[in-house]
Amino acid sequence: MKLAQRAQTAPPFHAMSIGARARDIEAQGHTVAKLSLGEPNFGAPPTVREALARAAYQELPYTPAAGLPALRHAISGFYRERYHVAVDPERIIITAGASAGLLLATALTTEPGDDVVIADPSYPCNRELVASFGGRIVPATTTEQTRYQLDLDAMDTAWTPYTNAVMMATPSNPTGTSIPFPELERLCRVARARGAWRIVDEIYLGLSDPDGHGRPARTVLSTDPEAIVISSFSKYFGMTGWRLGWVVLPEELVESARNLAVNYFLCASTPAQIAALEAFTPVALNLCEERRVELMNRRQLALTGLRRAGLEIPVEPDGAFYIYFDVSDTGLSSWDFCMRALEEAHVALTPGRDFGVRTAESHVRLSYAASPEEITEGLERLGRFMNTLG
């Protein structure tokens, strides 16, 4: 029997592999400082959890493929109140996590022969989604000078006659850096003029640093209302395992998106959608803001610990909960560094090979979504490990 080619060529996600090995080490009686996975240790706000418990006693039929109307209206209100942007609830599709939103966006826009420009480094699953629909990822090389983010020069260099879409993430996984908003405006304006879709991952937008006036970071929708925007309940709201996200679409794609959504996953989880309505209450939002500030404090803790260990941080993050640091001076590849740190120091990190080409062997991602105690312990262990390397 034949196995599909995409199944044969899809690479592993090394962050998950390292997580599995960390669990094996813990099963042997050791503790592992897990600084690899992007999973906030807070969990969902208590009022959201309570709403889920109440939902368990309700009838839980399928929702419409686009999601509960009440939840789509709540998300629309969130854009209005937080970002001062009007988003018609009809343009919002609730998805089974941001991953399903990325799948939907790719299915809507990519055909065999299409090229999709994406920053190198970037989230690895996007590459496989594009390949699954017959498209080709064209990586745009980024540098420390551009904060490992796409800019107009990098996009122009990667552009081909077959470019049909540009994928951007701001803030980014793995770097925790954002595209400066004037540059984001230029990228969208040029891509739109060339007839390419703009697919913008804003999963970490809620965890961006505020501007100099204390205002939240701006959504791309404030400059490009026709961009395709992916978002999620996983990061800012701390609801990773709930598998709930959303996508905002230009009006011309909405009907097709609903047709694809019902065929791909019928609908997102009904109890998760019901409970998520509580995420937009003042109590839950205030708590999420307190947690965002706490993550900024953890960032400083992690930056200090990495520098004390003698590790180079070419670019400091301004959002999400990642630091992308350089291990070139150790003489180890990123993979060997991560495996030795795990086996010898019991610290779990993620190698750069998950995220692209240019920094694949030189950089490592640290997630500071863990507790302050785990971050402190992990970085102390990492410092001792660095001492063994001389």
DRENBA-861141 format. One record per residue (C-alpha): residue number from 1; residue in three letters; chain; z, y, x. Coordinates in Angstrom, 1 decimal. Layout:
<rs>
     n   res   chain        z        y        x
   NUM   ALA       A        Z        Y        X
...
</rs>
This chain:
<rs>
     n   res   chain        z        y        x
     1   MET       A      0.0      0.0      0.0
     2   LYS       A     -0.8      3.5      1.2
     3   LEU       A      1.8      6.1      2.0
     4   ALA       A      0.7      9.7      1.3
     5   GLN       A      0.0     11.6      4.5
     6   ARG       A      2.4     14.4      3.7
     7   ALA       A      5.2     11.8      3.6
     8   GLN       A      4.2     10.5      7.0
     9   THR       A      4.0     13.9      8.7
    10   ALA       A      6.9     15.8      7.1
    11   PRO       A      9.5     16.5      9.9
    12   PRO       A     13.2     16.2      9.4
    13   PHE       A     15.4     19.2      8.8
    14   HIS       A     17.6     18.9     11.9
    15   ALA       A     20.5     20.9     10.3
    16   MET       A     20.9     18.1      7.8
    17   SER       A     20.7     15.4     10.5
    18   ILE       A     23.4     17.1     12.5
    19   GLY       A     25.5     17.4      9.4
    20   ALA       A     25.2     13.7      8.9
    21   ARG       A     26.2     12.9     12.5
    22   ALA       A     29.1     15.3     12.1
    23   ARG       A     30.3     13.2      9.1
    24   ASP       A     30.1     10.1     11.2
    25   ILE       A     32.3     11.7     13.9
    26   GLU       A     34.8     12.7     11.3
    27   ALA       A     34.8      9.2      9.9
    28   GLN       A     36.0      8.1     13.4
    29   GLY       A     39.1     10.3     13.0
    30   HIS       A     37.9     13.5     14.8
    31   THR       A     37.6     17.0     13.3
    32   VAL       A     34.3     18.8     13.6
    33   ALA       A     33.9     22.6     13.4
    34   LYS       A     30.9     22.7     11.0
    35   LEU       A     29.1     25.9     12.0
    36   SER       A     25.6     24.5     11.1
    37   LEU       A     25.0     24.5      7.4
    38   GLY       A     24.5     27.7      5.3
    39   GLU       A     27.1     26.9      2.7
    40   PRO       A     29.9     29.5      2.0
    41   ASN       A     33.3     27.9      1.9
    42   PHE       A     34.4     30.0     -1.1
    43   GLY       A     32.7     28.0     -3.9
    44   ALA       A     31.8     29.5     -7.2
    45   PRO       A     34.0     32.3     -8.7
    46   PRO       A     36.9     30.8    -10.8
    47   THR       A     35.6     32.2    -14.1
    48   VAL       A     32.2     30.4    -13.5
    49   ARG       A     34.0     27.1    -12.8
    50   GLU       A     36.0     27.6    -16.0
    51   ALA       A     32.8     28.2    -18.0
    52   LEU       A     31.4     25.0    -16.6
    53   ALA       A     34.4     23.1    -17.8
    54   ARG       A     34.0     24.6    -21.3
    55   ALA       A     30.3     23.8    -21.3
    56   ALA       A     31.1     20.1    -20.8
    57   TYR       A     32.3     19.9    -24.4
    58   GLN       A     29.2     21.5    -25.8
    59   GLU       A     25.9     19.9    -26.8
    60   LEU       A     23.7     20.2    -23.8
    61   PRO       A     20.0     19.9    -24.7
    62   TYR       A     17.1     21.0    -22.6
    63   THR       A     16.7     24.7    -22.3
    64   PRO       A     13.3     26.4    -22.4
    65   ALA       A     11.3     25.7    -19.2
    66   ALA       A     11.8     29.4    -18.3
    67   GLY       A     15.6     29.1    -18.7
    68   LEU       A     18.2     30.3    -21.2
    69   PRO       A     17.1     33.7    -22.6
    70   ALA       A     20.6     35.0    -22.3
    71   LEU       A     20.7     34.2    -18.5
    72   ARG       A     17.3     35.8    -18.0
    73   HIS       A     18.6     38.9    -19.7
    74   ALA       A     21.7     38.9    -17.5
    75   ILE       A     19.6     38.7    -14.4
    76   SER       A     17.4     41.5    -15.6
    77   GLY       A     20.6     43.6    -16.2
    78   PHE       A     21.8     42.7    -12.7
    79   TYR       A     18.6     44.2    -11.2
    80   ARG       A     19.0     47.3    -13.4
    81   GLU       A     22.7     47.9    -12.6
    82   ARG       A     22.7     47.0     -8.9
    83   TYR       A     19.2     47.9     -7.7
    84   HIS       A     18.1     50.4    -10.4
    85   VAL       A     14.9     48.4    -11.0
    86   ALA       A     13.6     47.5    -14.4
    87   VAL       A     12.6     43.8    -14.6
    88   ASP       A     11.4     42.4    -17.9
    89   PRO       A     13.3     39.2    -18.7
    90   GLU       A     10.0     37.6    -19.6
    91   ARG       A      9.0     37.8    -15.9
    92   ILE       A     12.1     35.7    -14.8
    93   ILE       A     11.9     31.9    -14.5
    94   ILE       A     15.2     30.0    -14.0
    95   THR       A     14.7     27.3    -11.4
    96   ALA       A     16.6     24.3    -10.0
    97   GLY       A     17.7     26.3     -7.0
    98   ALA       A     15.7     28.6     -4.9
    99   SER       A     13.9     25.6     -3.5
   100   ALA       A     12.3     25.0     -6.8
   101   GLY       A     11.5     28.7     -7.0
   102   LEU       A      9.7     28.4     -3.7
   103   LEU       A      7.9     25.3     -4.9
   104   LEU       A      6.8     27.1     -8.0
   105   ALA       A      5.6     30.2     -6.1
   106   THR       A      3.6     28.1     -3.7
   107   ALA       A      2.1     26.0     -6.5
   108   LEU       A      1.0     29.1     -8.2
   109   THR       A     -0.7     30.7     -5.2
   110   THR       A     -1.8     28.1     -2.7
   111   GLU       A     -4.9     25.9     -2.7
   112   PRO       A     -6.6     23.8      0.0
   113   GLY       A     -8.2     26.2      2.5
   114   ASP       A     -5.7     29.0      2.0
   115   ASP       A     -3.8     30.5      4.9
   116   VAL       A     -0.3     31.7      4.5
   117   VAL       A      1.2     34.1      7.0
   118   ILE       A      4.9     33.6      7.8
   119   ALA       A      7.3     34.8     10.5
   120   ASP       A      8.1     32.6     13.5
   121   PRO       A     11.1     31.8     13.2
   122   SER       A     11.6     31.2      9.5
   123   TYR       A     13.0     28.7      6.9
   124   PRO       A     11.3     25.4      7.7
   125   CYS       A     10.8     24.0      4.2
   126   ASN       A      8.3     26.8      3.4
   127   ARG       A      5.9     25.2      5.9
   128   GLU       A      6.0     21.8      4.1
   129   LEU       A      5.6     23.4      0.7
   130   VAL       A      2.4     25.2      1.8
   131   ALA       A      1.1     22.0      3.5
   132   SER       A      1.8     19.9      0.4
   133   PHE       A     -0.6     22.1     -1.6
   134   GLY       A     -3.3     22.0      1.0
   135   GLY       A     -2.6     25.3      2.6
   136   ARG       A     -2.1     26.2      6.2
   137   ILE       A      0.8     28.1      7.6
   138   VAL       A     -0.2     30.7     10.2
   139   PRO       A      2.9     31.7     12.1
   140   ALA       A      3.3     35.4     13.1
   141   THR       A      5.1     35.6     16.4
   142   THR       A      8.2     37.9     16.3
   143   THR       A     10.3     39.2     19.1
   144   GLU       A     13.8     40.6     19.8
   145   GLN       A     12.2     44.1     19.5
   146   THR       A     11.2     43.4     15.9
   147   ARG       A     14.6     41.7     15.2
   148   TYR       A     12.7     38.4     14.8
   149   GLN       A     11.2     39.8     11.7
   150   LEU       A      7.6     40.2     10.5
   151   ASP       A      6.1     43.6     11.1
   152   LEU       A      2.6     45.0     10.5
   153   ASP       A      1.3     44.3     14.0
   154   ALA       A      2.5     40.7     13.8
   155   MET       A      0.9     40.3     10.4
   156   ASP       A     -2.4     41.7     11.5
   157   THR       A     -2.5     39.4     14.5
   158   ALA       A     -1.9     36.4     12.3
   159   TRP       A     -4.2     37.5      9.5
   160   THR       A     -7.4     35.4      9.0
   161   PRO       A    -10.3     35.6      6.6
   162   TYR       A     -8.6     32.9      4.5
   163   THR       A     -5.2     34.6      4.2
   164   ASN       A     -4.1     34.3      0.6
   165   ALA       A     -0.4     35.1      0.8
   166   VAL       A      2.4     36.4      3.1
   167   MET       A      5.8     34.9      2.9
   168   MET       A      8.7     37.1      4.0
   169   ALA       A     12.5     36.6      4.0
   170   THR       A     14.9     39.6      4.1
   171   PRO       A     17.6     38.9      5.2
   172   SER       A     16.2     35.9      7.1
   173   ASN       A     17.3     32.3      7.7
   174   PRO       A     17.9     31.6     10.7
   175   THR       A     18.3     35.1     12.1
   176   GLY       A     20.4     37.0      9.6
   177   THR       A     18.2     40.0     10.2
   178   SER       A     16.4     42.2      7.6
   179   ILE       A     13.0     43.8      7.5
   180   PRO       A     13.6     47.6      7.7
   181   PHE       A     12.6     48.8      4.2
   182   PRO       A      9.9     51.3      5.3
   183   GLU       A      8.3     48.3      7.2
   184   LEU       A      8.6     46.1      4.2
   185   GLU       A      6.8     48.8      2.1
   186   ARG       A      4.0     48.9      4.7
   187   LEU       A      3.7     45.1      4.8
   188   CYS       A      3.4     44.8      1.0
   189   ARG       A      1.0     47.7      0.7
   190   VAL       A     -1.4     46.3      3.3
   191   ALA       A     -1.2     42.7      2.0
   192   ARG       A     -1.7     43.9     -1.6
   193   ALA       A     -4.8     46.0     -0.5
   194   ARG       A     -6.2     42.9      1.1
   195   GLY       A     -5.8     40.9     -2.0
   196   ALA       A     -2.9     38.6     -0.8
   197   TRP       A      0.2     37.6     -2.7
   198   ARG       A      3.6     38.8     -1.4
   199   ILE       A      6.2     36.1     -1.7
   200   VAL       A      9.6     37.6     -0.7
   201   ASP       A     12.7     35.4     -0.3
   202   GLU       A     15.7     37.6     -1.3
   203   ILE       A     18.1     34.7     -1.4
   204   TYR       A     20.5     36.5      0.9
   205   LEU       A     19.9     40.1     -0.4
   206   GLY       A     23.3     40.3     -2.0
   207   LEU       A     24.8     39.6      1.4
   208   SER       A     23.0     42.4      3.2
   209   ASP       A     25.0     45.2      4.8
   210   PRO       A     25.0     48.3      2.6
   211   ASP       A     23.1     51.4      3.8
   212   GLY       A     24.7     54.4      5.5
   213   HIS       A     25.7     55.8      2.1
   214   GLY       A     27.4     52.5      1.0
   215   ARG       A     24.5     51.6     -1.3
   216   PRO       A     23.3     48.0     -1.7
   217   ALA       A     20.2     47.0      0.2
   218   ARG       A     17.0     47.5     -1.8
   219   THR       A     15.0     44.8     -3.5
   220   VAL       A     11.3     44.7     -2.6
   221   LEU       A     10.7     45.1     -6.4
   222   SER       A     11.6     48.8     -6.0
   223   THR       A      8.4     49.3     -3.9
   224   ASP       A      6.2     46.4     -5.0
   225   PRO       A      6.8     45.5     -8.6
   226   GLU       A      4.1     42.8     -8.5
   227   ALA       A      5.7     40.9     -5.6
   228   ILE       A      6.8     37.3     -6.2
   229   VAL       A     10.6     37.3     -5.6
   230   ILE       A     12.7     34.2     -5.0
   231   SER       A     16.5     34.4     -5.5
   232   SER       A     19.4     32.1     -5.9
   233   PHE       A     23.0     31.6     -7.1
   234   SER       A     23.8     29.6     -4.0
   235   LYS       A     24.6     32.3     -1.4
   236   TYR       A     26.0     35.6     -2.9
   237   PHE       A     27.6     33.7     -5.8
   238   GLY       A     28.7     30.7     -3.7
   239   MET       A     27.1     28.1     -6.0
   240   THR       A     25.3     25.9     -3.5
   241   GLY       A     25.6     22.5     -5.2
   242   TRP       A     24.9     23.9     -8.7
   243   ARG       A     21.2     24.0     -7.8
   244   LEU       A     20.3     27.2     -9.7
   245   GLY       A     18.0     30.0     -8.8
   246   TRP       A     15.3     32.2    -10.2
   247   VAL       A     11.9     33.7     -9.5
   248   VAL       A     10.6     37.0    -10.6
   249   LEU       A      6.8     37.0    -11.2
   250   PRO       A      4.1     39.4    -11.9
   251   GLU       A      3.1     39.3    -15.5
   252   GLU       A     -0.2     37.6    -14.8
   253   LEU       A      1.5     34.5    -13.5
   254   VAL       A      4.2     34.0    -16.1
   255   GLU       A      2.3     31.7    -18.5
   256   SER       A      1.0     29.5    -15.7
   257   ALA       A      4.5     29.4    -14.2
   258   ARG       A      6.0     28.2    -17.4
   259   ASN       A      3.4     25.5    -17.7
   260   LEU       A      4.0     24.3    -14.2
   261   ALA       A      7.8     24.5    -14.5
   262   VAL       A      7.9     22.3    -17.6
   263   ASN       A      5.7     19.7    -15.8
   264   TYR       A      7.7     19.8    -12.5
   265   PHE       A     11.3     19.9    -13.7
   266   LEU       A     11.4     20.4    -17.6
   267   CYS       A     14.2     23.0    -17.0
   268   ALA       A     17.1     23.8    -14.8
   269   SER       A     20.5     22.3    -15.4
   270   THR       A     21.8     23.4    -18.9
   271   PRO       A     25.5     23.5    -18.0
   272   ALA       A     24.9     25.3    -14.8
   273   GLN       A     22.9     27.9    -16.7
   274   ILE       A     25.6     28.4    -19.3
   275   ALA       A     28.3     28.8    -16.6
   276   ALA       A     26.1     31.1    -14.6
   277   LEU       A     26.3     33.7    -17.3
   278   GLU       A     29.9     34.3    -16.1
   279   ALA       A     28.6     35.2    -12.6
   280   PHE       A     27.5     38.6    -14.0
   281   THR       A     30.8     39.7    -15.4
   282   PRO       A     32.7     42.5    -13.6
   283   VAL       A     35.5     40.1    -12.5
   284   ALA       A     33.0     37.7    -10.8
   285   LEU       A     30.9     40.5     -9.3
   286   ASN       A     33.9     42.2     -7.8
   287   LEU       A     35.0     38.9     -6.3
   288   CYS       A     31.6     38.4     -4.8
   289   GLU       A     31.7     41.8     -3.2
   290   GLU       A     35.1     41.1     -1.7
   291   ARG       A     33.6     37.9     -0.3
   292   ARG       A     30.6     39.8      1.2
   293   VAL       A     33.0     42.0      3.1
   294   GLU       A     34.9     39.0      4.2
   295   LEU       A     31.7     37.5      5.6
   296   MET       A     31.1     40.7      7.6
   297   ASN       A     34.6     40.3      9.1
   298   ARG       A     33.7     36.6     10.0
   299   ARG       A     30.5     37.9     11.6
   300   GLN       A     32.5     40.0     14.0
   301   LEU       A     34.8     37.1     14.7
   302   ALA       A     31.8     34.9     15.5
   303   LEU       A     30.0     37.5     17.6
   304   THR       A     33.1     38.1     19.7
   305   GLY       A     33.6     34.3     20.2
   306   LEU       A     30.0     33.7     21.3
   307   ARG       A     30.2     36.6     23.8
   308   ARG       A     33.5     35.3     25.1
   309   ALA       A     31.9     31.9     25.6
   310   GLY       A     29.1     33.6     27.7
   311   LEU       A     26.3     33.1     25.2
   312   GLU       A     23.5     35.7     24.8
   313   ILE       A     23.0     37.3     21.3
   314   PRO       A     19.6     39.1     21.6
   315   VAL       A     19.8     40.6     18.0
   316   GLU       A     22.9     41.1     15.8
   317   PRO       A     22.5     40.2     12.2
   318   ASP       A     22.8     42.6      9.3
   319   GLY       A     23.0     40.1      6.4
   320   ALA       A     23.2     36.5      5.3
   321   PHE       A     25.7     34.5      7.5
   322   TYR       A     23.8     33.5     10.5
   323   ILE       A     23.7     34.4     14.2
   324   TYR       A     20.7     33.3     16.3
   325   PHE       A     21.7     33.1     19.9
   326   ASP       A     19.9     32.2     23.1
   327   VAL       A     21.0     29.2     25.2
   328   SER       A     18.2     29.4     27.9
   329   ASP       A     20.7     30.3     30.6
   330   THR       A     22.5     27.0     30.1
   331   GLY       A     19.5     25.0     31.4
   332   LEU       A     19.6     23.0     28.2
   333   SER       A     17.1     22.9     25.4
   334   SER       A     18.4     24.0     22.0
   335   TRP       A     18.4     20.4     20.8
   336   ASP       A     20.3     19.1     23.9
   337   PHE       A     22.7     22.0     23.6
   338   CYS       A     23.4     21.2     20.0
   339   MET       A     23.8     17.5     20.5
   340   ARG       A     26.1     17.8     23.5
   341   ALA       A     28.2     20.5     21.7
   342   LEU       A     28.5     18.1     18.8
   343   GLU       A     29.3     14.9     20.8
   344   GLU       A     31.4     16.5     23.5
   345   ALA       A     33.1     19.5     21.7
   346   HIS       A     32.8     18.4     18.1
   347   VAL       A     31.0     21.6     17.1
   348   ALA       A     28.1     21.4     14.7
   349   LEU       A     25.2     23.9     15.3
   350   THR       A     21.5     24.0     14.4
   351   PRO       A     18.7     23.9     17.0
   352   GLY       A     15.9     26.4     16.9
   353   ARG       A     13.3     23.7     16.6
   354   ASP       A     14.1     23.7     12.8
   355   PHE       A     12.7     27.2     12.5
   356   GLY       A      9.5     27.7     14.4
   357   VAL       A      7.7     27.5     17.8
   358   ARG       A      8.5     30.4     20.1
   359   THR       A     12.3     30.0     19.9
   360   ALA       A     12.3     26.3     19.2
   361   GLU       A     13.8     25.3     22.6
   362   SER       A     15.7     28.4     23.5
   363   HIS       A     17.7     29.4     20.5
   364   VAL       A     20.5     28.0     18.3
   365   ARG       A     21.7     29.1     14.9
   366   LEU       A     25.3     29.5     14.1
   367   SER       A     26.5     29.8     10.5
   368   TYR       A     29.7     31.9     10.0
   369   ALA       A     30.0     30.8      6.3
   370   ALA       A     32.9     28.6      7.4
   371   SER       A     36.6     29.7      7.2
   372   PRO       A     37.9     32.1      9.8
   373   GLU       A     40.1     29.2     11.1
   374   GLU       A     37.1     26.9     11.5
   375   ILE       A     35.1     29.6     13.2
   376   THR       A     37.9     30.4     15.6
   377   GLU       A     38.5     26.8     16.5
   378   GLY       A     34.8     26.1     16.8
   379   LEU       A     34.2     28.9     19.2
   380   GLU       A     37.2     28.1     21.3
   381   ARG       A     35.8     24.5     21.6
   382   LEU       A     32.4     26.0     22.4
   383   GLY       A     33.9     28.1     25.2
   384   ARG       A     35.5     25.1     26.8
   385   PHE       A     32.2     23.2     26.5
   386   MET       A     30.4     26.1     28.2
   387   ASN       A     32.9     25.8     31.1
   388   THR       A     31.9     22.2     31.6
   389   LEU       A     28.3     23.4     32.0
   390   GLY       A     29.3     25.7     34.9
</rs>
